[in-house]
């Protein structure tokens, strides 16, 4: 009886439960994520304080990455001084808190391999459940509305039923979350045998269906990149060459197959609004190259009535993290984020960390079409897993 009670109230169990709950919250509305963030940070900080006070652990010097993410946050605070709309910029202050809270907290949590395995297994299987429920809603609405499946696949943006049950209206931000489950599943299979090949194949199928029905265009780019990277994971050079040849043949066959469906497929990637946003961002960068518009100042450039009329909708950012970061904080301020990411990428390859490399590939591709590190959903997801994977290098082989 004592062993069971000890197991239930053990640090590993409680920490795993909190982190699994947080991983699940990432799929839902910003309010849900914020509440889960408060719970995780409060519980984690209390655990660290308790263990430090009891003498069970000592607080070591922060890792250089902690200082890197701190610099990213400080830029957002200091650049309020250069903004023509600092009141609007204040929302970046609370949105960016995970930049400093997550890396610092995870460094001092009593982290171990069993917790990593538990969280990743939960994340992979919860992702499968999430995709299955979403596809069930697709089937339900196709009958209830009713909706023609072919019409839905050709114009998925016109049918947001597939993901609105999550109370979140952005399929692109959801797709990067469930796509991360693929390399996580392969890692679990290779290292622990905790996920089967059938599960991974099934996950690929349901995620591809999710992309098709939600119209998450960036996912059509990320998915093949991830599959190629997964294929290269721990295989010999000879097998890599065979794989490249096979993929080349497959890509050629897909191109030929799509020629007859060219208009419907390529129309998904024609986005005059984004092109206009990028051109506007470039013009703003040329005007203020060193310091940018200041925190919150992008809205005064992009959210104008003239821009709204040109792109047909009201937006406040250029849908590109690379351009948006320089536009927002200038070349000087953008150095903090780009320098931290470059350090992280070099570190991931030096440590040969497959999970961190995969996450960075997703992030770098996603940054071409969105600004994930300027929104609750993107910051919380990427900083959560970046923090987990970096601290896990203590015991990964």
C-alpha positions, 0 to 999 in steps of 0.5 A: 500500500505504501509503494502505491501511495508513494508512486501516485504522489511521487514527483515524477508522477505529478510533474508528468501529469502537469506537463501532459495536461499542458501538452493537451491544452496546446490544441485548444483556445488561447484562454485554455493555453494561458490557464494551463501556462499559469498552472504549469509555471506556478506548480513548477516554481513551487516544486523547485522552491520546495526542493531547493528549500529542503536541500534536495537540489541546488540552483546552478548557473542558467544555460546560455540559451536562457540568456538568449531567450531573455534577450528576446523578451528584453527587446520587446520591452525596451522597444516600447520606447521606439513605438508610436503606439506603446499602448498596443505594444504592451500586449507583447509583454505578457504574450512573450512571458514564456520566453523567460519563464519556460527555459528558466523553469525547465532548467531547474525542474527535476527532469529525467528520462522517464518523464520525457518518455511519458510526456512524449507518449501522451503527446503522440497518442493525444495527437492521434485522438485529436486528429480522429475526433477532428475527422469525425467532425468532418464526417458529421458536418458533411452529413449534417450541413450537408457538404459535398466532400469534393467541394470541401477538399477543393475549397477547405477555407470555406468550411472551417467546421473541421477545427472550430470544435477546438474553439480555435480558428487558425488551422496553420497553428494547429497543424504544426502541433500535430505534425510534431507528433510524427518525429516524436513517435519515431523517436519513441519507437527507435529509443523505447519501442513505445510506439509501433510502426502501425501507429506512426503510419496511421498518424501520417494518414490522419494528419494528411487528411487533416491538412486536406480538410483544413487547408493548412497550406504550410502543412503541405510543405512541412509534412514531406520535409518531416517525412524525409528527415524521419527517413534519414534518421539513423539509416546508413548512407547506402539506404539514404541514397536508395531513399532519395532515389525512391522519393525522387521517383515518387515526387515525379509521379506526384507532379505528373498526377497533379498536372491534371489538377493543377489549377485546384492545387496551385490556387491554394498557394496563390496568396496576393494578400501575403505578397502585399503584406511582405512588400509593405514590410520591406518598405517599412524596413527600408524606412526604419532599418535599424530600430524598426517600428517599435513594439506594437508599431506594426499595426500603424503600418499594416492595419491602415484602411488603405492596407485593409482595402488592398488585402480585403481584410484587417491584419496587424502583422506581415505573416512572416517572422523574418520580415516581421521581426526586422520590421518590428525591432529593426536589424539591431533588435532582431539580432536577439531572436535570430542569434538565439535561433542560430545558436540553438540550431548549431547546438541541436546538430552538435548534440545530434538531437533528432527531436530538437532538429525536427522542431526547428525545421518546423519552426523555420518553415512556419516562420515564412508564412506566420509569426509564431514567436509573436503569438500565444499559440506559437510561443507557448508551443515552441518554447515548451518543446524547445525547453523540454528537448534542450534540458533532456540532452542531459540524459539523451544518448 
